Amino acid sequence: MASIASARWHHDRIIDYILEAPTAPSQNEIGKVFGFTATWVSIMVNSEPFKNRLEERKGELRDPKIKASILE
């Protein structure tokens, strides 16, 4: 099974997309927008480097309304 060894620039773009969306986008939607298969998106978003980077980025958020909506 494929795995992700480290977060890359496109991971940050996908994280931006996820954090900016009013509702959590599906893996199919993320794949279509960024040109990946839903399977690869699944592998990527479930990898430790991606999860760690997503948590870092969530911690950087300053607006309490946005932060609360993401935590839901």
CHARMM internal coordinates of N, CA and C (Angstrom, degrees):
IC EDIT
DIST 1 N 1 CA 1.4552
DIST 1 CA 1 C 1.5308
ANGL 1 N 1 CA 1 C 109.39
DIST 1 C 2 N 1.3125
ANGL 1 CA 1 C 2 N 116.86
DIHE 1 N 1 CA 1 C 2 N 140.93
DIST 2 N 2 CA 1.4569
ANGL 1 C 2 N 2 CA 122.16
DIHE 1 CA 1 C 2 N 2 CA -179.40
DIST 2 CA 2 C 1.5257
ANGL 2 N 2 CA 2 C 110.54
DIHE 1 C 2 N 2 CA 2 C -70.40
DIST 2 C 3 N 1.3284
ANGL 2 CA 2 C 3 N 115.69
DIHE 2 N 2 CA 2 C 3 N 152.77
DIST 3 N 3 CA 1.4539
ANGL 2 C 3 N 3 CA 120.09
DIHE 2 CA 2 C 3 N 3 CA 176.21
DIST 3 CA 3 C 1.5204
ANGL 3 N 3 CA 3 C 109.48
DIHE 2 C 3 N 3 CA 3 C -143.35
DIST 3 C 4 N 1.3184
ANGL 3 CA 3 C 4 N 115.53
DIHE 3 N 3 CA 3 C 4 N 164.65
DIST 4 N 4 CA 1.4489
ANGL 3 C 4 N 4 CA 122.75
DIHE 3 CA 3 C 4 N 4 CA -179.17
DIST 4 CA 4 C 1.5311
ANGL 4 N 4 CA 4 C 107.66
DIHE 3 C 4 N 4 CA 4 C -108.74
DIST 4 C 5 N 1.3237
ANGL 4 CA 4 C 5 N 117.15
DIHE 4 N 4 CA 4 C 5 N 123.73
DIST 5 N 5 CA 1.4564
ANGL 4 C 5 N 5 CA 120.44
DIHE 4 CA 4 C 5 N 5 CA -177.02
DIST 5 CA 5 C 1.5302
ANGL 5 N 5 CA 5 C 112.70
DIHE 4 C 5 N 5 CA 5 C -86.24
DIST 5 C 6 N 1.3356
ANGL 5 CA 5 C 6 N 116.99
DIHE 5 N 5 CA 5 C 6 N -31.67
DIST 6 N 6 CA 1.4623
ANGL 5 C 6 N 6 CA 119.66
DIHE 5 CA 5 C 6 N 6 CA -179.19
DIST 6 CA 6 C 1.5237
ANGL 6 N 6 CA 6 C 109.75
DIHE 5 C 6 N 6 CA 6 C -155.46
DIST 6 C 7 N 1.3365
ANGL 6 CA 6 C 7 N 115.82
DIHE 6 N 6 CA 6 C 7 N 157.28
DIST 7 N 7 CA 1.4624
ANGL 6 C 7 N 7 CA 120.97
DIHE 6 CA 6 C 7 N 7 CA 177.58
DIST 7 CA 7 C 1.5206
ANGL 7 N 7 CA 7 C 108.92
DIHE 6 C 7 N 7 CA 7 C -72.98
DIST 7 C 8 N 1.3100
ANGL 7 CA 7 C 8 N 116.58
DIHE 7 N 7 CA 7 C 8 N 141.58
DIST 8 N 8 CA 1.4566
ANGL 7 C 8 N 8 CA 122.58
DIHE 7 CA 7 C 8 N 8 CA -178.96
DIST 8 CA 8 C 1.5284
ANGL 8 N 8 CA 8 C 109.52
DIHE 7 C 8 N 8 CA 8 C -122.80
DIST 8 C 9 N 1.3375
ANGL 8 CA 8 C 9 N 116.45
DIHE 8 N 8 CA 8 C 9 N 176.40
DIST 9 N 9 CA 1.4616
ANGL 8 C 9 N 9 CA 120.96
DIHE 8 CA 8 C 9 N 9 CA -176.36
DIST 9 CA 9 C 1.5227
ANGL 9 N 9 CA 9 C 111.67
DIHE 8 C 9 N 9 CA 9 C -58.49
DIST 9 C 10 N 1.3392
ANGL 9 CA 9 C 10 N 118.04
DIHE 9 N 9 CA 9 C 10 N -37.73
DIST 10 N 10 CA 1.4667
ANGL 9 C 10 N 10 CA 118.49
DIHE 9 CA 9 C 10 N 10 CA -178.30
DIST 10 CA 10 C 1.5222
ANGL 10 N 10 CA 10 C 111.28
DIHE 9 C 10 N 10 CA 10 C -71.22
DIST 10 C 11 N 1.3092
ANGL 10 CA 10 C 11 N 117.35
DIHE 10 N 10 CA 10 C 11 N -22.64
DIST 11 N 11 CA 1.4632
ANGL 10 C 11 N 11 CA 119.18
DIHE 10 CA 10 C 11 N 11 CA 174.06
DIST 11 CA 11 C 1.5263
ANGL 11 N 11 CA 11 C 109.91
DIHE 10 C 11 N 11 CA 11 C -64.74
DIST 11 C 12 N 1.3353
ANGL 11 CA 11 C 12 N 116.44
DIHE 11 N 11 CA 11 C 12 N -41.32
DIST 12 N 12 CA 1.4657
ANGL 11 C 12 N 12 CA 119.50
DIHE 11 CA 11 C 12 N 12 CA 177.48
DIST 12 CA 12 C 1.5229
ANGL 12 N 12 CA 12 C 111.43
DIHE 11 C 12 N 12 CA 12 C -63.53
DIST 12 C 13 N 1.3159
ANGL 12 CA 12 C 13 N 117.63
DIHE 12 N 12 CA 12 C 13 N -38.59
DIST 13 N 13 CA 1.4722
ANGL 12 C 13 N 13 CA 120.18
DIHE 12 CA 12 C 13 N 13 CA 177.57
DIST 13 CA 13 C 1.5232
ANGL 13 N 13 CA 13 C 110.07
DIHE 12 C 13 N 13 CA 13 C -64.15
DIST 13 C 14 N 1.3191
ANGL 13 CA 13 C 14 N 117.46
DIHE 13 N 13 CA 13 C 14 N -40.76
DIST 14 N 14 CA 1.4650
ANGL 13 C 14 N 14 CA 120.77
DIHE 13 CA 13 C 14 N 14 CA 178.92
DIST 14 CA 14 C 1.5198
ANGL 14 N 14 CA 14 C 109.99
DIHE 13 C 14 N 14 CA 14 C -68.56
DIST 14 C 15 N 1.3144
ANGL 14 CA 14 C 15 N 117.29
DIHE 14 N 14 CA 14 C 15 N -40.01
DIST 15 N 15 CA 1.4715
ANGL 14 C 15 N 15 CA 120.39
DIHE 14 CA 14 C 15 N 15 CA 176.81
DIST 15 CA 15 C 1.5237
ANGL 15 N 15 CA 15 C 110.22
DIHE 14 C 15 N 15 CA 15 C -62.14
DIST 15 C 16 N 1.3288
ANGL 15 CA 15 C 16 N 118.04
DIHE 15 N 15 CA 15 C 16 N -42.77
DIST 16 N 16 CA 1.4703
ANGL 15 C 16 N 16 CA 120.81
DIHE 15 CA 15 C 16 N 16 CA 175.30
DIST 16 CA 16 C 1.5240
ANGL 16 N 16 CA 16 C 110.27
DIHE 15 C 16 N 16 CA 16 C -55.83
DIST 16 C 17 N 1.3176
ANGL 16 CA 16 C 17 N 115.69
DIHE 16 N 16 CA 16 C 17 N -46.48
DIST 17 N 17 CA 1.4623
ANGL 16 C 17 N 17 CA 121.52
DIHE 16 CA 16 C 17 N 17 CA -179.09
DIST 17 CA 17 C 1.5280
ANGL 17 N 17 CA 17 C 110.47
DIHE 16 C 17 N 17 CA 17 C -60.47
DIST 17 C 18 N 1.3227
ANGL 17 CA 17 C 18 N 117.10
DIHE 17 N 17 CA 17 C 18 N -44.61
DIST 18 N 18 CA 1.4605
ANGL 17 C 18 N 18 CA 121.38
DIHE 17 CA 17 C 18 N 18 CA 179.95
DIST 18 CA 18 C 1.5251
ANGL 18 N 18 CA 18 C 110.57
DIHE 17 C 18 N 18 CA 18 C -64.44
DIST 18 C 19 N 1.3342
ANGL 18 CA 18 C 19 N 116.84
DIHE 18 N 18 CA 18 C 19 N -45.49
DIST 19 N 19 CA 1.4621
ANGL 18 C 19 N 19 CA 120.74
DIHE 18 CA 18 C 19 N 19 CA -177.00
DIST 19 CA 19 C 1.5204
ANGL 19 N 19 CA 19 C 112.81
DIHE 18 C 19 N 19 CA 19 C -69.81
DIST 19 C 20 N 1.3225
ANGL 19 CA 19 C 20 N 117.70
DIHE 19 N 19 CA 19 C 20 N -28.13
DIST 20 N 20 CA 1.4566
ANGL 19 C 20 N 20 CA 121.19
DIHE 19 CA 19 C 20 N 20 CA -178.89
DIST 20 CA 20 C 1.5226
ANGL 20 N 20 CA 20 C 113.09
DIHE 19 C 20 N 20 CA 20 C -85.78
DIST 20 C 21 N 1.3286
ANGL 20 CA 20 C 21 N 117.40
DIHE 20 N 20 CA 20 C 21 N -15.84
DIST 21 N 21 CA 1.4685
ANGL 20 C 21 N 21 CA 120.57
DIHE 20 CA 20 C 21 N 21 CA -177.22
DIST 21 CA 21 C 1.5217
ANGL 21 N 21 CA 21 C 110.58
DIHE 20 C 21 N 21 CA 21 C -74.63
DIST 21 C 22 N 1.3403
ANGL 21 CA 21 C 22 N 117.45
DIHE 21 N 21 CA 21 C 22 N 137.23
DIST 22 N 22 CA 1.4578
ANGL 21 C 22 N 22 CA 120.05
DIHE 21 CA 21 C 22 N 22 CA 178.35
DIST 22 CA 22 C 1.5342
ANGL 22 N 22 CA 22 C 112.66
DIHE 21 C 22 N 22 CA 22 C -66.11
DIST 22 C 23 N 1.3256
ANGL 22 CA 22 C 23 N 116.41
DIHE 22 N 22 CA 22 C 23 N -28.79
DIST 23 N 23 CA 1.4668
ANGL 22 C 23 N 23 CA 121.67
DIHE 22 CA 22 C 23 N 23 CA 173.42
DIST 23 CA 23 C 1.5196
ANGL 23 N 23 CA 23 C 107.15
DIHE 22 C 23 N 23 CA 23 C -129.73
DIST 23 C 24 N 1.3020
ANGL 23 CA 23 C 24 N 116.53
DIHE 23 N 23 CA 23 C 24 N 152.69
DIST 24 N 24 CA 1.4638
ANGL 23 C 24 N 24 CA 120.00
DIHE 23 CA 23 C 24 N 24 CA -177.96
DIST 24 CA 24 C 1.5270
ANGL 24 N 24 CA 24 C 110.18
DIHE 23 C 24 N 24 CA 24 C -61.93
DIST 24 C 25 N 1.3323
ANGL 24 CA 24 C 25 N 117.26
DIHE 24 N 24 CA 24 C 25 N 121.64
DIST 25 N 25 CA 1.4681
ANGL 24 C 25 N 25 CA 119.77
DIHE 24 CA 24 C 25 N 25 CA 178.64
DIST 25 CA 25 C 1.5264
ANGL 25 N 25 CA 25 C 110.91
DIHE 24 C 25 N 25 CA 25 C -71.37
DIST 25 C 26 N 1.3190
ANGL 25 CA 25 C 26 N 115.60
DIHE 25 N 25 CA 25 C 26 N 149.55
DIST 26 N 26 CA 1.4646
ANGL 25 C 26 N 26 CA 120.07
DIHE 25 CA 25 C 26 N 26 CA 178.25
DIST 26 CA 26 C 1.5271
ANGL 26 N 26 CA 26 C 109.51
DIHE 25 C 26 N 26 CA 26 C -75.17
DIST 26 C 27 N 1.3121
ANGL 26 CA 26 C 27 N 115.02
DIHE 26 N 26 CA 26 C 27 N 162.56
DIST 27 N 27 CA 1.4624
ANGL 26 C 27 N 27 CA 119.59
DIHE 26 CA 26 C 27 N 27 CA 176.74
DIST 27 CA 27 C 1.5219
ANGL 27 N 27 CA 27 C 110.64
DIHE 26 C 27 N 27 CA 27 C -64.16
DIST 27 C 28 N 1.3269
ANGL 27 CA 27 C 28 N 117.20
DIHE 27 N 27 CA 27 C 28 N -33.72
DIST 28 N 28 CA 1.4715
ANGL 27 C 28 N 28 CA 120.31
DIHE 27 CA 27 C 28 N 28 CA 176.21
DIST 28 CA 28 C 1.5252
ANGL 28 N 28 CA 28 C 110.26
DIHE 27 C 28 N 28 CA 28 C -62.84
DIST 28 C 29 N 1.3360
ANGL 28 CA 28 C 29 N 116.71
DIHE 28 N 28 CA 28 C 29 N -44.26
DIST 29 N 29 CA 1.4620
ANGL 28 C 29 N 29 CA 121.03
DIHE 28 CA 28 C 29 N 29 CA -179.41
DIST 29 CA 29 C 1.5295
ANGL 29 N 29 CA 29 C 110.62
DIHE 28 C 29 N 29 CA 29 C -64.29
DIST 29 C 30 N 1.3258
ANGL 29 CA 29 C 30 N 116.80
DIHE 29 N 29 CA 29 C 30 N -45.73
DIST 30 N 30 CA 1.4658
ANGL 29 C 30 N 30 CA 120.48
DIHE 29 CA 29 C 30 N 30 CA 178.45
DIST 30 CA 30 C 1.5227
ANGL 30 N 30 CA 30 C 109.89
DIHE 29 C 30 N 30 CA 30 C -59.23
DIST 30 C 31 N 1.3230
ANGL 30 CA 30 C 31 N 117.11
DIHE 30 N 30 CA 30 C 31 N -43.88
DIST 31 N 31 CA 1.4566
ANGL 30 C 31 N 31 CA 121.14
DIHE 30 CA 30 C 31 N 31 CA 178.97
DIST 31 CA 31 C 1.5102
ANGL 31 N 31 CA 31 C 112.78
DIHE 30 C 31 N 31 CA 31 C -59.66
DIST 31 C 32 N 1.3304
ANGL 31 CA 31 C 32 N 116.39
DIHE 31 N 31 CA 31 C 32 N -44.11
DIST 32 N 32 CA 1.4716
ANGL 31 C 32 N 32 CA 119.84
DIHE 31 CA 31 C 32 N 32 CA 179.81
DIST 32 CA 32 C 1.5218
ANGL 32 N 32 CA 32 C 111.53
DIHE 31 C 32 N 32 CA 32 C -64.26
DIST 32 C 33 N 1.3246
ANGL 32 CA 32 C 33 N 116.72
DIHE 32 N 32 CA 32 C 33 N -42.97
DIST 33 N 33 CA 1.4612
ANGL 32 C 33 N 33 CA 120.54
DIHE 32 CA 32 C 33 N 33 CA -177.87
DIST 33 CA 33 C 1.5291
ANGL 33 N 33 CA 33 C 111.70
DIHE 32 C 33 N 33 CA 33 C -65.99
DIST 33 C 34 N 1.3313
ANGL 33 CA 33 C 34 N 116.95
DIHE 33 N 33 CA 33 C 34 N -39.96
DIST 34 N 34 CA 1.4613
ANGL 33 C 34 N 34 CA 120.66
DIHE 33 CA 33 C 34 N 34 CA -173.42
DIST 34 CA 34 C 1.5256
ANGL 34 N 34 CA 34 C 114.62
DIHE 33 C 34 N 34 CA 34 C -103.71
DIST 34 C 35 N 1.3293
ANGL 34 CA 34 C 35 N 116.97
DIHE 34 N 34 CA 34 C 35 N -0.36
DIST 35 N 35 CA 1.4593
ANGL 34 C 35 N 35 CA 119.95
DIHE 34 CA 34 C 35 N 35 CA 175.46
DIST 35 CA 35 C 1.5213
ANGL 35 N 35 CA 35 C 114.83
DIHE 34 C 35 N 35 CA 35 C 79.72
DIST 35 C 36 N 1.3297
ANGL 35 CA 35 C 36 N 116.27
DIHE 35 N 35 CA 35 C 36 N 29.76
DIST 36 N 36 CA 1.4641
ANGL 35 C 36 N 36 CA 121.20
DIHE 35 CA 35 C 36 N 36 CA 176.69
DIST 36 CA 36 C 1.5273
ANGL 36 N 36 CA 36 C 109.01
DIHE 35 C 36 N 36 CA 36 C -116.18
DIST 36 C 37 N 1.3210
ANGL 36 CA 36 C 37 N 116.76
DIHE 36 N 36 CA 36 C 37 N 159.18
DIST 37 N 37 CA 1.4614
ANGL 36 C 37 N 37 CA 119.53
DIHE 36 CA 36 C 37 N 37 CA 173.24
DIST 37 CA 37 C 1.5192
ANGL 37 N 37 CA 37 C 108.67
DIHE 36 C 37 N 37 CA 37 C -76.78
DIST 37 C 38 N 1.3256
ANGL 37 CA 37 C 38 N 116.39
DIHE 37 N 37 CA 37 C 38 N 156.83
DIST 38 N 38 CA 1.4632
ANGL 37 C 38 N 38 CA 120.78
DIHE 37 CA 37 C 38 N 38 CA 177.42
DIST 38 CA 38 C 1.5229
ANGL 38 N 38 CA 38 C 110.53
DIHE 37 C 38 N 38 CA 38 C -60.76
DIST 38 C 39 N 1.3227
ANGL 38 CA 38 C 39 N 116.86
DIHE 38 N 38 CA 38 C 39 N -33.68
DIST 39 N 39 CA 1.4692
ANGL 38 C 39 N 39 CA 120.76
DIHE 38 CA 38 C 39 N 39 CA 178.13
DIST 39 CA 39 C 1.5212
ANGL 39 N 39 CA 39 C 110.61
DIHE 38 C 39 N 39 CA 39 C -63.10
DIST 39 C 40 N 1.3335
ANGL 39 CA 39 C 40 N 117.11
DIHE 39 N 39 CA 39 C 40 N -46.15
DIST 40 N 40 CA 1.4596
ANGL 39 C 40 N 40 CA 120.03
DIHE 39 CA 39 C 40 N 40 CA 179.80
DIST 40 CA 40 C 1.5287
ANGL 40 N 40 CA 40 C 110.73
DIHE 39 C 40 N 40 CA 40 C -65.80
DIST 40 C 41 N 1.3220
ANGL 40 CA 40 C 41 N 117.70
DIHE 40 N 40 CA 40 C 41 N -38.97
DIST 41 N 41 CA 1.4691
ANGL 40 C 41 N 41 CA 120.71
DIHE 40 CA 40 C 41 N 41 CA 176.98
DIST 41 CA 41 C 1.5238
ANGL 41 N 41 CA 41 C 109.28
DIHE 40 C 41 N 41 CA 41 C -60.61
DIST 41 C 42 N 1.3124
ANGL 41 CA 41 C 42 N 117.42
DIHE 41 N 41 CA 41 C 42 N -42.14
DIST 42 N 42 CA 1.4605
ANGL 41 C 42 N 42 CA 121.47
DIHE 41 CA 41 C 42 N 42 CA 178.51
DIST 42 CA 42 C 1.5237
ANGL 42 N 42 CA 42 C 111.08
DIHE 41 C 42 N 42 CA 42 C -60.21
DIST 42 C 43 N 1.3281
ANGL 42 CA 42 C 43 N 116.43
DIHE 42 N 42 CA 42 C 43 N -46.29
DIST 43 N 43 CA 1.4677
ANGL 42 C 43 N 43 CA 120.63
DIHE 42 CA 42 C 43 N 43 CA 178.50
DIST 43 CA 43 C 1.5289
ANGL 43 N 43 CA 43 C 109.70
DIHE 42 C 43 N 43 CA 43 C -61.12
DIST 43 C 44 N 1.3278
ANGL 43 CA 43 C 44 N 115.76
DIHE 43 N 43 CA 43 C 44 N -43.54
DIST 44 N 44 CA 1.4574
ANGL 43 C 44 N 44 CA 120.74
DIHE 43 CA 43 C 44 N 44 CA -176.61
DIST 44 CA 44 C 1.5248
ANGL 44 N 44 CA 44 C 112.03
DIHE 43 C 44 N 44 CA 44 C -66.14
DIST 44 C 45 N 1.3302
ANGL 44 CA 44 C 45 N 117.69
DIHE 44 N 44 CA 44 C 45 N -50.78
DIST 45 N 45 CA 1.4717
ANGL 44 C 45 N 45 CA 119.58
DIHE 44 CA 44 C 45 N 45 CA -175.33
DIST 45 CA 45 C 1.5238
ANGL 45 N 45 CA 45 C 112.48
DIHE 44 C 45 N 45 CA 45 C -70.97
DIST 45 C 46 N 1.3117
ANGL 45 CA 45 C 46 N 117.54
DIHE 45 N 45 CA 45 C 46 N -18.38
DIST 46 N 46 CA 1.4631
ANGL 45 C 46 N 46 CA 120.68
DIHE 45 CA 45 C 46 N 46 CA 177.84
DIST 46 CA 46 C 1.5256
ANGL 46 N 46 CA 46 C 112.96
DIHE 45 C 46 N 46 CA 46 C -95.62
DIST 46 C 47 N 1.3299
ANGL 46 CA 46 C 47 N 117.22
DIHE 46 N 46 CA 46 C 47 N 1.05
DIST 47 N 47 CA 1.4619
ANGL 46 C 47 N 47 CA 120.54
DIHE 46 CA 46 C 47 N 47 CA 178.87
DIST 47 CA 47 C 1.5257
ANGL 47 N 47 CA 47 C 109.65
DIHE 46 C 47 N 47 CA 47 C -78.94
DIST 47 C 48 N 1.3253
ANGL 47 CA 47 C 48 N 115.91
DIHE 47 N 47 CA 47 C 48 N 150.54
DIST 48 N 48 CA 1.4687
ANGL 47 C 48 N 48 CA 121.00
DIHE 47 CA 47 C 48 N 48 CA 179.34
DIST 48 CA 48 C 1.5291
ANGL 48 N 48 CA 48 C 112.29
DIHE 47 C 48 N 48 CA 48 C -61.77
DIST 48 C 49 N 1.3497
ANGL 48 CA 48 C 49 N 119.81
DIHE 48 N 48 CA 48 C 49 N -43.92
DIST 49 N 49 CA 1.4666
ANGL 48 C 49 N 49 CA 118.61
DIHE 48 CA 48 C 49 N 49 CA 178.82
DIST 49 CA 49 C 1.5331
ANGL 49 N 49 CA 49 C 112.75
DIHE 48 C 49 N 49 CA 49 C -59.33
DIST 49 C 50 N 1.3329
ANGL 49 CA 49 C 50 N 116.98
DIHE 49 N 49 CA 49 C 50 N -40.60
DIST 50 N 50 CA 1.4593
ANGL 49 C 50 N 50 CA 119.88
DIHE 49 CA 49 C 50 N 50 CA 179.66
DIST 50 CA 50 C 1.5249
ANGL 50 N 50 CA 50 C 110.44
DIHE 49 C 50 N 50 CA 50 C -67.05
DIST 50 C 51 N 1.3161
ANGL 50 CA 50 C 51 N 116.87
DIHE 50 N 50 CA 50 C 51 N -46.69
DIST 51 N 51 CA 1.4731
ANGL 50 C 51 N 51 CA 120.67
DIHE 50 CA 50 C 51 N 51 CA 179.51
DIST 51 CA 51 C 1.5247
ANGL 51 N 51 CA 51 C 110.84
DIHE 50 C 51 N 51 CA 51 C -59.56
DIST 51 C 52 N 1.3233
ANGL 51 CA 51 C 52 N 116.59
DIHE 51 N 51 CA 51 C 52 N -42.99
DIST 52 N 52 CA 1.4645
ANGL 51 C 52 N 52 CA 120.25
DIHE 51 CA 51 C 52 N 52 CA 179.58
DIST 52 CA 52 C 1.5213
ANGL 52 N 52 CA 52 C 111.37
DIHE 51 C 52 N 52 CA 52 C -62.89
DIST 52 C 53 N 1.3381
ANGL 52 CA 52 C 53 N 116.06
DIHE 52 N 52 CA 52 C 53 N -44.65
DIST 53 N 53 CA 1.4723
ANGL 52 C 53 N 53 CA 120.07
DIHE 52 CA 52 C 53 N 53 CA 179.89
DIST 53 CA 53 C 1.5196
ANGL 53 N 53 CA 53 C 110.50
DIHE 52 C 53 N 53 CA 53 C -65.40
DIST 53 C 54 N 1.3243
ANGL 53 CA 53 C 54 N 118.13
DIHE 53 N 53 CA 53 C 54 N -39.57
DIST 54 N 54 CA 1.4632
ANGL 53 C 54 N 54 CA 121.53
DIHE 53 CA 53 C 54 N 54 CA 178.18
DIST 54 CA 54 C 1.5268
ANGL 54 N 54 CA 54 C 110.03
DIHE 53 C 54 N 54 CA 54 C -61.44
DIST 54 C 55 N 1.3205
ANGL 54 CA 54 C 55 N 117.76
DIHE 54 N 54 CA 54 C 55 N -43.70
DIST 55 N 55 CA 1.4639
ANGL 54 C 55 N 55 CA 121.16
DIHE 54 CA 54 C 55 N 55 CA 178.61
DIST 55 CA 55 C 1.5301
ANGL 55 N 55 CA 55 C 111.14
DIHE 54 C 55 N 55 CA 55 C -63.71
DIST 55 C 56 N 1.3300
ANGL 55 CA 55 C 56 N 117.11
DIHE 55 N 55 CA 55 C 56 N -39.70
DIST 56 N 56 CA 1.4718
ANGL 55 C 56 N 56 CA 120.92
DIHE 55 CA 55 C 56 N 56 CA 175.84
DIST 56 CA 56 C 1.5145
ANGL 56 N 56 CA 56 C 110.50
DIHE 55 C 56 N 56 CA 56 C -58.47
DIST 56 C 57 N 1.3320
ANGL 56 CA 56 C 57 N 114.79
DIHE 56 N 56 CA 56 C 57 N -47.99
DIST 57 N 57 CA 1.4647
ANGL 56 C 57 N 57 CA 120.13
DIHE 56 CA 56 C 57 N 57 CA -177.02
DIST 57 CA 57 C 1.5208
ANGL 57 N 57 CA 57 C 111.46
DIHE 56 C 57 N 57 CA 57 C -66.16
DIST 57 C 58 N 1.3260
ANGL 57 CA 57 C 58 N 117.58
DIHE 57 N 57 CA 57 C 58 N -38.17
DIST 58 N 58 CA 1.4617
ANGL 57 C 58 N 58 CA 120.41
DIHE 57 CA 57 C 58 N 58 CA 175.90
DIST 58 CA 58 C 1.5208
ANGL 58 N 58 CA 58 C 110.49
DIHE 57 C 58 N 58 CA 58 C -61.06
DIST 58 C 59 N 1.3340
ANGL 58 CA 58 C 59 N 116.28
DIHE 58 N 58 CA 58 C 59 N -38.86
DIST 59 N 59 CA 1.4569
ANGL 58 C 59 N 59 CA 121.26
DIHE 58 CA 58 C 59 N 59 CA 179.24
DIST 59 CA 59 C 1.5214
ANGL 59 N 59 CA 59 C 113.22
DIHE 58 C 59 N 59 CA 59 C -66.87
DIST 59 C 60 N 1.3271
ANGL 59 CA 59 C 60 N 117.19
DIHE 59 N 59 CA 59 C 60 N -22.96
DIST 60 N 60 CA 1.4620
ANGL 59 C 60 N 60 CA 121.77
DIHE 59 CA 59 C 60 N 60 CA 179.73
DIST 60 CA 60 C 1.5170
ANGL 60 N 60 CA 60 C 112.78
DIHE 59 C 60 N 60 CA 60 C -80.05
DIST 60 C 61 N 1.3229
ANGL 60 CA 60 C 61 N 117.13
DIHE 60 N 60 CA 60 C 61 N -14.07
DIST 61 N 61 CA 1.4661
ANGL 60 C 61 N 61 CA 120.16
DIHE 60 CA 60 C 61 N 61 CA -177.58
DIST 61 CA 61 C 1.5171
ANGL 61 N 61 CA 61 C 110.39
DIHE 60 C 61 N 61 CA 61 C -66.10
DIST 61 C 62 N 1.3121
ANGL 61 CA 61 C 62 N 115.97
DIHE 61 N 61 CA 61 C 62 N 137.13
DIST 62 N 62 CA 1.4623
ANGL 61 C 62 N 62 CA 121.63
DIHE 61 CA 61 C 62 N 62 CA -177.92
DIST 62 CA 62 C 1.5268
ANGL 62 N 62 CA 62 C 112.51
DIHE 61 C 62 N 62 CA 62 C -107.25
DIST 62 C 63 N 1.3210
ANGL 62 CA 62 C 63 N 117.77
DIHE 62 N 62 CA 62 C 63 N -33.59
DIST 63 N 63 CA 1.4596
ANGL 62 C 63 N 63 CA 121.44
DIHE 62 CA 62 C 63 N 63 CA -176.55
DIST 63 CA 63 C 1.5283
ANGL 63 N 63 CA 63 C 109.63
DIHE 62 C 63 N 63 CA 63 C -71.29
DIST 63 C 64 N 1.3351
ANGL 63 CA 63 C 64 N 119.00
DIHE 63 N 63 CA 63 C 64 N 117.39
DIST 64 N 64 CA 1.4638
ANGL 63 C 64 N 64 CA 120.79
DIHE 63 CA 63 C 64 N 64 CA -176.43
DIST 64 CA 64 C 1.5268
ANGL 64 N 64 CA 64 C 113.86
DIHE 63 C 64 N 64 CA 64 C -62.61
DIST 64 C 65 N 1.3440
ANGL 64 CA 64 C 65 N 117.80
DIHE 64 N 64 CA 64 C 65 N -31.37
DIST 65 N 65 CA 1.4668
ANGL 64 C 65 N 65 CA 119.79
DIHE 64 CA 64 C 65 N 65 CA 178.81
DIST 65 CA 65 C 1.5256
ANGL 65 N 65 CA 65 C 110.96
DIHE 64 C 65 N 65 CA 65 C -67.71
DIST 65 C 66 N 1.3194
ANGL 65 CA 65 C 66 N 116.71
DIHE 65 N 65 CA 65 C 66 N -43.29
DIST 66 N 66 CA 1.4604
ANGL 65 C 66 N 66 CA 120.75
DIHE 65 CA 65 C 66 N 66 CA 179.23
DIST 66 CA 66 C 1.5131
ANGL 66 N 66 CA 66 C 109.14
DIHE 65 C 66 N 66 CA 66 C -66.67
DIST 66 C 67 N 1.3134
ANGL 66 CA 66 C 67 N 116.95
DIHE 66 N 66 CA 66 C 67 N -44.90
DIST 67 N 67 CA 1.4580
ANGL 66 C 67 N 67 CA 121.14
DIHE 66 CA 66 C 67 N 67 CA -179.02
DIST 67 CA 67 C 1.5294
ANGL 67 N 67 CA 67 C 110.49
DIHE 66 C 67 N 67 CA 67 C -59.64
DIST 67 C 68 N 1.3257
ANGL 67 CA 67 C 68 N 117.15
DIHE 67 N 67 CA 67 C 68 N -43.31
DIST 68 N 68 CA 1.4740
ANGL 67 C 68 N 68 CA 121.38
DIHE 67 CA 67 C 68 N 68 CA 179.90
DIST 68 CA 68 C 1.5238
ANGL 68 N 68 CA 68 C 110.75
DIHE 67 C 68 N 68 CA 68 C -64.56
DIST 68 C 69 N 1.3313
ANGL 68 CA 68 C 69 N 117.72
DIHE 68 N 68 CA 68 C 69 N -40.95
DIST 69 N 69 CA 1.4551
ANGL 68 C 69 N 69 CA 120.67
DIHE 68 CA 68 C 69 N 69 CA -178.64
DIST 69 CA 69 C 1.5254
ANGL 69 N 69 CA 69 C 111.16
DIHE 68 C 69 N 69 CA 69 C -66.10
DIST 69 C 70 N 1.3139
ANGL 69 CA 69 C 70 N 116.93
DIHE 69 N 69 CA 69 C 70 N -34.87
DIST 70 N 70 CA 1.4766
ANGL 69 C 70 N 70 CA 120.63
DIHE 69 CA 69 C 70 N 70 CA 179.84
DIST 70 CA 70 C 1.5238
ANGL 70 N 70 CA 70 C 110.21
DIHE 69 C 70 N 70 CA 70 C -72.81
DIST 70 C 71 N 1.3125
ANGL 70 CA 70 C 71 N 117.36
DIHE 70 N 70 CA 70 C 71 N -37.14
DIST 71 N 71 CA 1.4468
ANGL 70 C 71 N 71 CA 121.08
DIHE 70 CA 70 C 71 N 71 CA -179.21
DIST 71 CA 71 C 1.5215
ANGL 71 N 71 CA 71 C 111.55
DIHE 70 C 71 N 71 CA 71 C -68.82
DIST 71 C 72 N 1.3393
ANGL 71 CA 71 C 72 N 117.61
DIHE 71 N 71 CA 71 C 72 N -23.60
DIST 72 N 72 CA 1.4723
ANGL 71 C 72 N 72 CA 121.19
DIHE 71 CA 71 C 72 N 72 CA 176.55
DIST 72 CA 72 C 1.4697
ANGL 72 N 72 CA 72 C 107.93
DIHE 71 C 72 N 72 CA 72 C -69.28
END
COOR INIT
IC SEED 1 N 1 CA 1 C
IC BUILD
